[in-house]
Amino acid sequence: MPETFKRRGNGRPRHLILLYSEKFVKPCLLLLSIIPLLAQAPVHVDYTCTQEDFDSFGLSCSEEQPCQVFFEVSAVDSFGSRIVVAGDIHTATTTLYGVVLTTEDGGLSWNEAITRLRSTAFEQLQVIGDHGWLSGQRLEPLPKDPFFLITADGGKDWRQKPLFEETRFGSIAQFRFDTSLSGELIFDDSVGKAVHQELYATRTGGSNWETRQNSTKALHIKPVKDATMKDANWTVTAPPGSKTYLIEHVVSGKMETFARFLIHIGDCK
């Protein structure tokens, strides 16, 4: 069962006073929707250090020298009212779990959309209509076994699709879908200063990929601009010294704060 994270509030009921004119009612409704968000505490992603994690991840933590545990937000996008936030739980040296969170009530509560993936980091998320693609890879500690999480029902269900059938070291450096079926990606398995990248294309929504180019120079995919792209641009920032990730989006040309996520979420001892 998915876990649920709820932002703490004062629990006091909200009351709406009806005014005489619609031109007064609409601004008041907007104000009422903003005030609870500003008062909400940052989202805390729960994590409990288990003996299994100590053993499997090789954590060296103690009461005298605890290991700080952090949550890092890597990508955010939306399917209408369903907002998706992807990130990972990690210590200073070890990636523990990849996490995908969703909310449908404006950030009041968050559900885990998938079972947490061990030693996994997510990178990029793109949404077209009800279709979405989230790229990721395992970190042990080098990146390997790149894959996509793919949804075709607006983020309700996700399936994992490996990029390769066999184990390969490297990661998906960039990807872009033009439609729900056609897209491109750049696979990067460079070592040190020796650059090696491969360009792949799909016509099956990411179920199958075909090699298009091998290069010893950095490859690039041009951003797509068409009618399928939404006018709400999501951003994730964490200024130096900040205790939270700030998630904002641009609506009608204005930047609005949507949520904040705690960075330091606990300690392993």
C-alpha positions in Angstrom: 0.0 0.0 0.0 1.3 3.5 -0.8 2.4 5.6 2.1 0.8 9.0 2.6 2.6 12.2 3.7 0.4 15.0 5.0 1.6 18.5 5.6 0.9 19.7 9.1 -1.7 22.4 9.6 -3.5 24.0 12.5 -6.6 22.0 11.7 -8.9 25.1 12.1 -11.9 25.2 9.7 -12.0 27.8 6.9 -15.1 29.9 6.3 -16.1 31.7 3.2 -18.0 35.0 3.5 -20.2 35.6 0.4 -19.9 39.1 -1.0 -22.3 41.0 -3.2 -20.4 41.0 -6.5 -18.6 38.3 -8.5 -15.7 40.7 -8.9 -15.1 40.5 -5.2 -15.9 36.8 -4.8 -13.2 35.6 -7.2 -10.3 37.5 -5.6 -11.4 36.2 -2.2 -11.5 32.6 -3.4 -8.0 33.0 -4.8 -6.8 34.5 -1.5 -8.3 31.6 0.4 -6.5 29.1 -1.8 -3.1 30.8 -1.3 -3.2 31.4 2.4 -3.3 27.7 3.5 -0.3 26.9 1.2 1.8 29.7 2.7 1.0 28.4 6.2 1.8 24.7 5.4 5.0 23.2 6.7 7.4 21.6 4.3 6.7 18.0 3.2 8.8 15.5 5.1 9.5 12.2 3.3 9.7 9.5 5.9 12.6 7.1 6.0 13.6 4.7 8.8 17.0 3.1 8.9 16.7 -0.7 9.1 19.3 -3.3 9.8 18.8 -4.6 6.3 19.7 -1.2 4.9 22.8 -1.0 7.1 24.0 -4.3 5.8 23.0 -4.1 2.1 24.2 -0.5 1.6 27.3 -0.9 3.8 26.4 2.1 6.0 28.9 3.0 8.7 26.9 5.0 11.1 26.8 5.2 14.9 25.5 7.3 17.8 28.8 9.2 17.9 28.9 9.6 14.1 25.4 9.4 12.6 24.8 9.4 8.9 22.6 12.2 7.8 19.8 11.2 5.4 18.6 13.6 2.7 15.8 13.8 0.1 16.7 15.3 -3.2 14.0 16.4 -5.7 15.1 15.8 -9.3 12.0 16.3 -11.4 8.4 17.6 -11.3 5.6 17.7 -13.8 1.8 17.4 -13.9 -1.1 15.6 -15.4 -3.9 18.1 -14.9 -4.5 18.3 -11.1 -2.1 15.3 -10.4 1.3 16.6 -9.7 4.3 14.2 -9.8 7.5 14.8 -7.9 10.5 12.4 -8.4 13.6 12.2 -6.2 15.9 10.0 -4.2 16.8 9.3 -0.6 20.5 9.3 0.0 23.3 9.8 2.6 26.4 11.9 1.8 27.9 9.0 0.0 25.2 6.5 -0.9 22.0 6.6 -2.9 19.4 4.6 -1.0 16.0 4.7 -2.7 14.3 6.3 -5.7 10.9 7.8 -4.8 8.0 9.0 -6.9 5.3 11.1 -5.1 2.0 12.4 -6.4 -0.7 14.7 -5.1 -4.2 15.5 -6.3 -5.3 18.0 -3.7 -2.9 20.8 -4.3 -0.1 19.4 -2.2 -2.1 18.9 1.1 -1.2 15.2 1.0 1.2 13.1 -1.0 1.2 9.4 -2.0 4.0 7.2 -3.2 3.1 6.2 -6.8 5.5 3.2 -6.9 7.3 1.0 -4.5 10.7 2.6 -3.6 13.5 1.4 -5.9 16.8 0.5 -4.2 20.0 2.3 -5.3 18.0 4.4 -7.8 18.2 8.0 -8.9 15.8 9.7 -11.2 16.7 12.4 -13.7 14.1 13.8 -16.1 10.3 13.8 -16.4 8.3 14.7 -19.5 4.5 14.7 -19.9 2.4 14.7 -23.0 -1.3 14.5 -22.4 -1.9 11.3 -20.3 1.5 9.9 -21.3 4.6 10.4 -19.2 8.3 9.2 -19.1 10.6 9.4 -16.1 14.3 8.4 -16.7 16.5 6.8 -14.1 19.4 4.5 -13.4 20.9 2.5 -10.6 23.9 3.9 -8.7 26.2 1.2 -7.2 28.0 3.6 -7.1 28.6 4.1 -10.8 25.4 4.7 -12.9 24.2 1.6 -14.7 21.1 -0.2 -16.1 19.2 3.0 -17.3 15.5 2.7 -17.6 12.2 4.5 -18.0 9.1 4.6 -15.8 6.3 5.0 -18.3 2.6 5.9 -17.7 -0.3 6.1 -20.2 -3.1 6.9 -17.8 -2.1 10.3 -16.4 0.3 9.0 -13.7 -2.0 6.5 -12.0 0.1 3.5 -13.0 3.7 3.2 -14.0 5.6 0.4 -15.7 9.4 0.0 -15.7 11.1 -0.4 -19.0 14.9 -1.0 -19.2 16.8 0.7 -22.0 18.9 -2.4 -22.5 18.3 -6.1 -22.0 21.8 -6.6 -20.7 23.6 -4.7 -17.9 25.4 -1.6 -19.2 27.2 1.2 -17.3 26.0 4.7 -18.1 22.9 6.8 -18.0 20.3 8.6 -20.0 21.8 12.0 -20.4 18.8 13.6 -22.1 15.6 12.6 -23.8 12.6 14.2 -25.5 9.3 13.0 -26.9 7.6 14.9 -29.8 4.4 12.8 -29.5 3.2 10.0 -27.3 4.9 7.5 -29.6 8.0 9.2 -31.1 11.0 10.3 -29.1 14.8 10.4 -28.9 17.4 9.9 -26.2 21.1 10.2 -25.6 22.8 7.4 -23.7 26.1 8.5 -22.1 28.8 5.9 -21.0 31.7 8.3 -21.1 34.7 7.5 -18.8 36.8 10.4 -17.5 37.7 12.7 -20.4 36.9 10.0 -23.0 33.4 11.0 -24.3 31.1 8.3 -25.7 27.5 8.9 -26.4 24.8 7.1 -28.4 21.6 8.5 -30.0 18.5 6.3 -29.9 15.0 6.8 -31.4 11.6 5.2 -30.6 8.3 5.1 -32.5 6.6 2.9 -29.8 6.4 5.3 -26.9 9.6 4.1 -25.4 8.9 0.3 -25.5 11.6 -0.2 -28.1 14.6 1.9 -29.1 16.8 1.9 -32.2 20.4 3.1 -32.4 20.8 6.2 -34.7 24.3 7.5 -34.0 27.5 6.7 -32.0 29.8 9.7 -31.2 33.0 10.5 -29.3 31.7 14.1 -29.0 28.8 15.4 -26.9 25.4 15.0 -28.6 22.4 17.3 -28.0 18.6 17.1 -28.5 16.8 20.3 -29.4 13.9 21.2 -27.1 10.5 20.4 -28.7 7.9 23.2 -29.1 4.4 22.2 -30.2 0.8 22.3 -29.1 1.1 19.3 -26.8 3.4 21.1 -24.4 1.7 22.8 -21.4 2.0 26.5 -20.6 2.8 25.7 -16.9 6.6 25.4 -16.5 7.7 23.7 -13.3 10.9 24.6 -11.5 12.8 23.1 -8.6 15.3 25.2 -6.6 17.4 24.8 -3.5 19.5 27.9 -2.8 22.8 27.4 -0.9 22.0 27.0 2.8 18.4 26.3 2.2 16.7 23.6 4.3 14.0 22.9 1.6 13.5 22.3 -2.1 11.1 24.9 -3.5 8.7 23.8 -6.2 7.2 26.5 -8.3 5.3 26.8 -11.6 4.6 29.5 -14.1 0.9 30.1 -14.6 -0.3 32.9 -16.9 3.2 34.4 -16.8 3.4 34.5 -13.0 5.6 32.3 -10.8 3.6 30.6 -8.0 4.9 28.5 -5.1 3.4 25.0 -5.0 5.3 23.0 -2.4 8.4 22.8 -0.3 10.3 19.6 0.6 12.6 19.1 3.5 16.2 18.2 2.4 17.5 16.7 5.7 14.9 14.1 6.6 16.7 12.1 9.4 19.8 10.4 10.7 21.0 6.8 10.7 22.7 5.8 14.0 
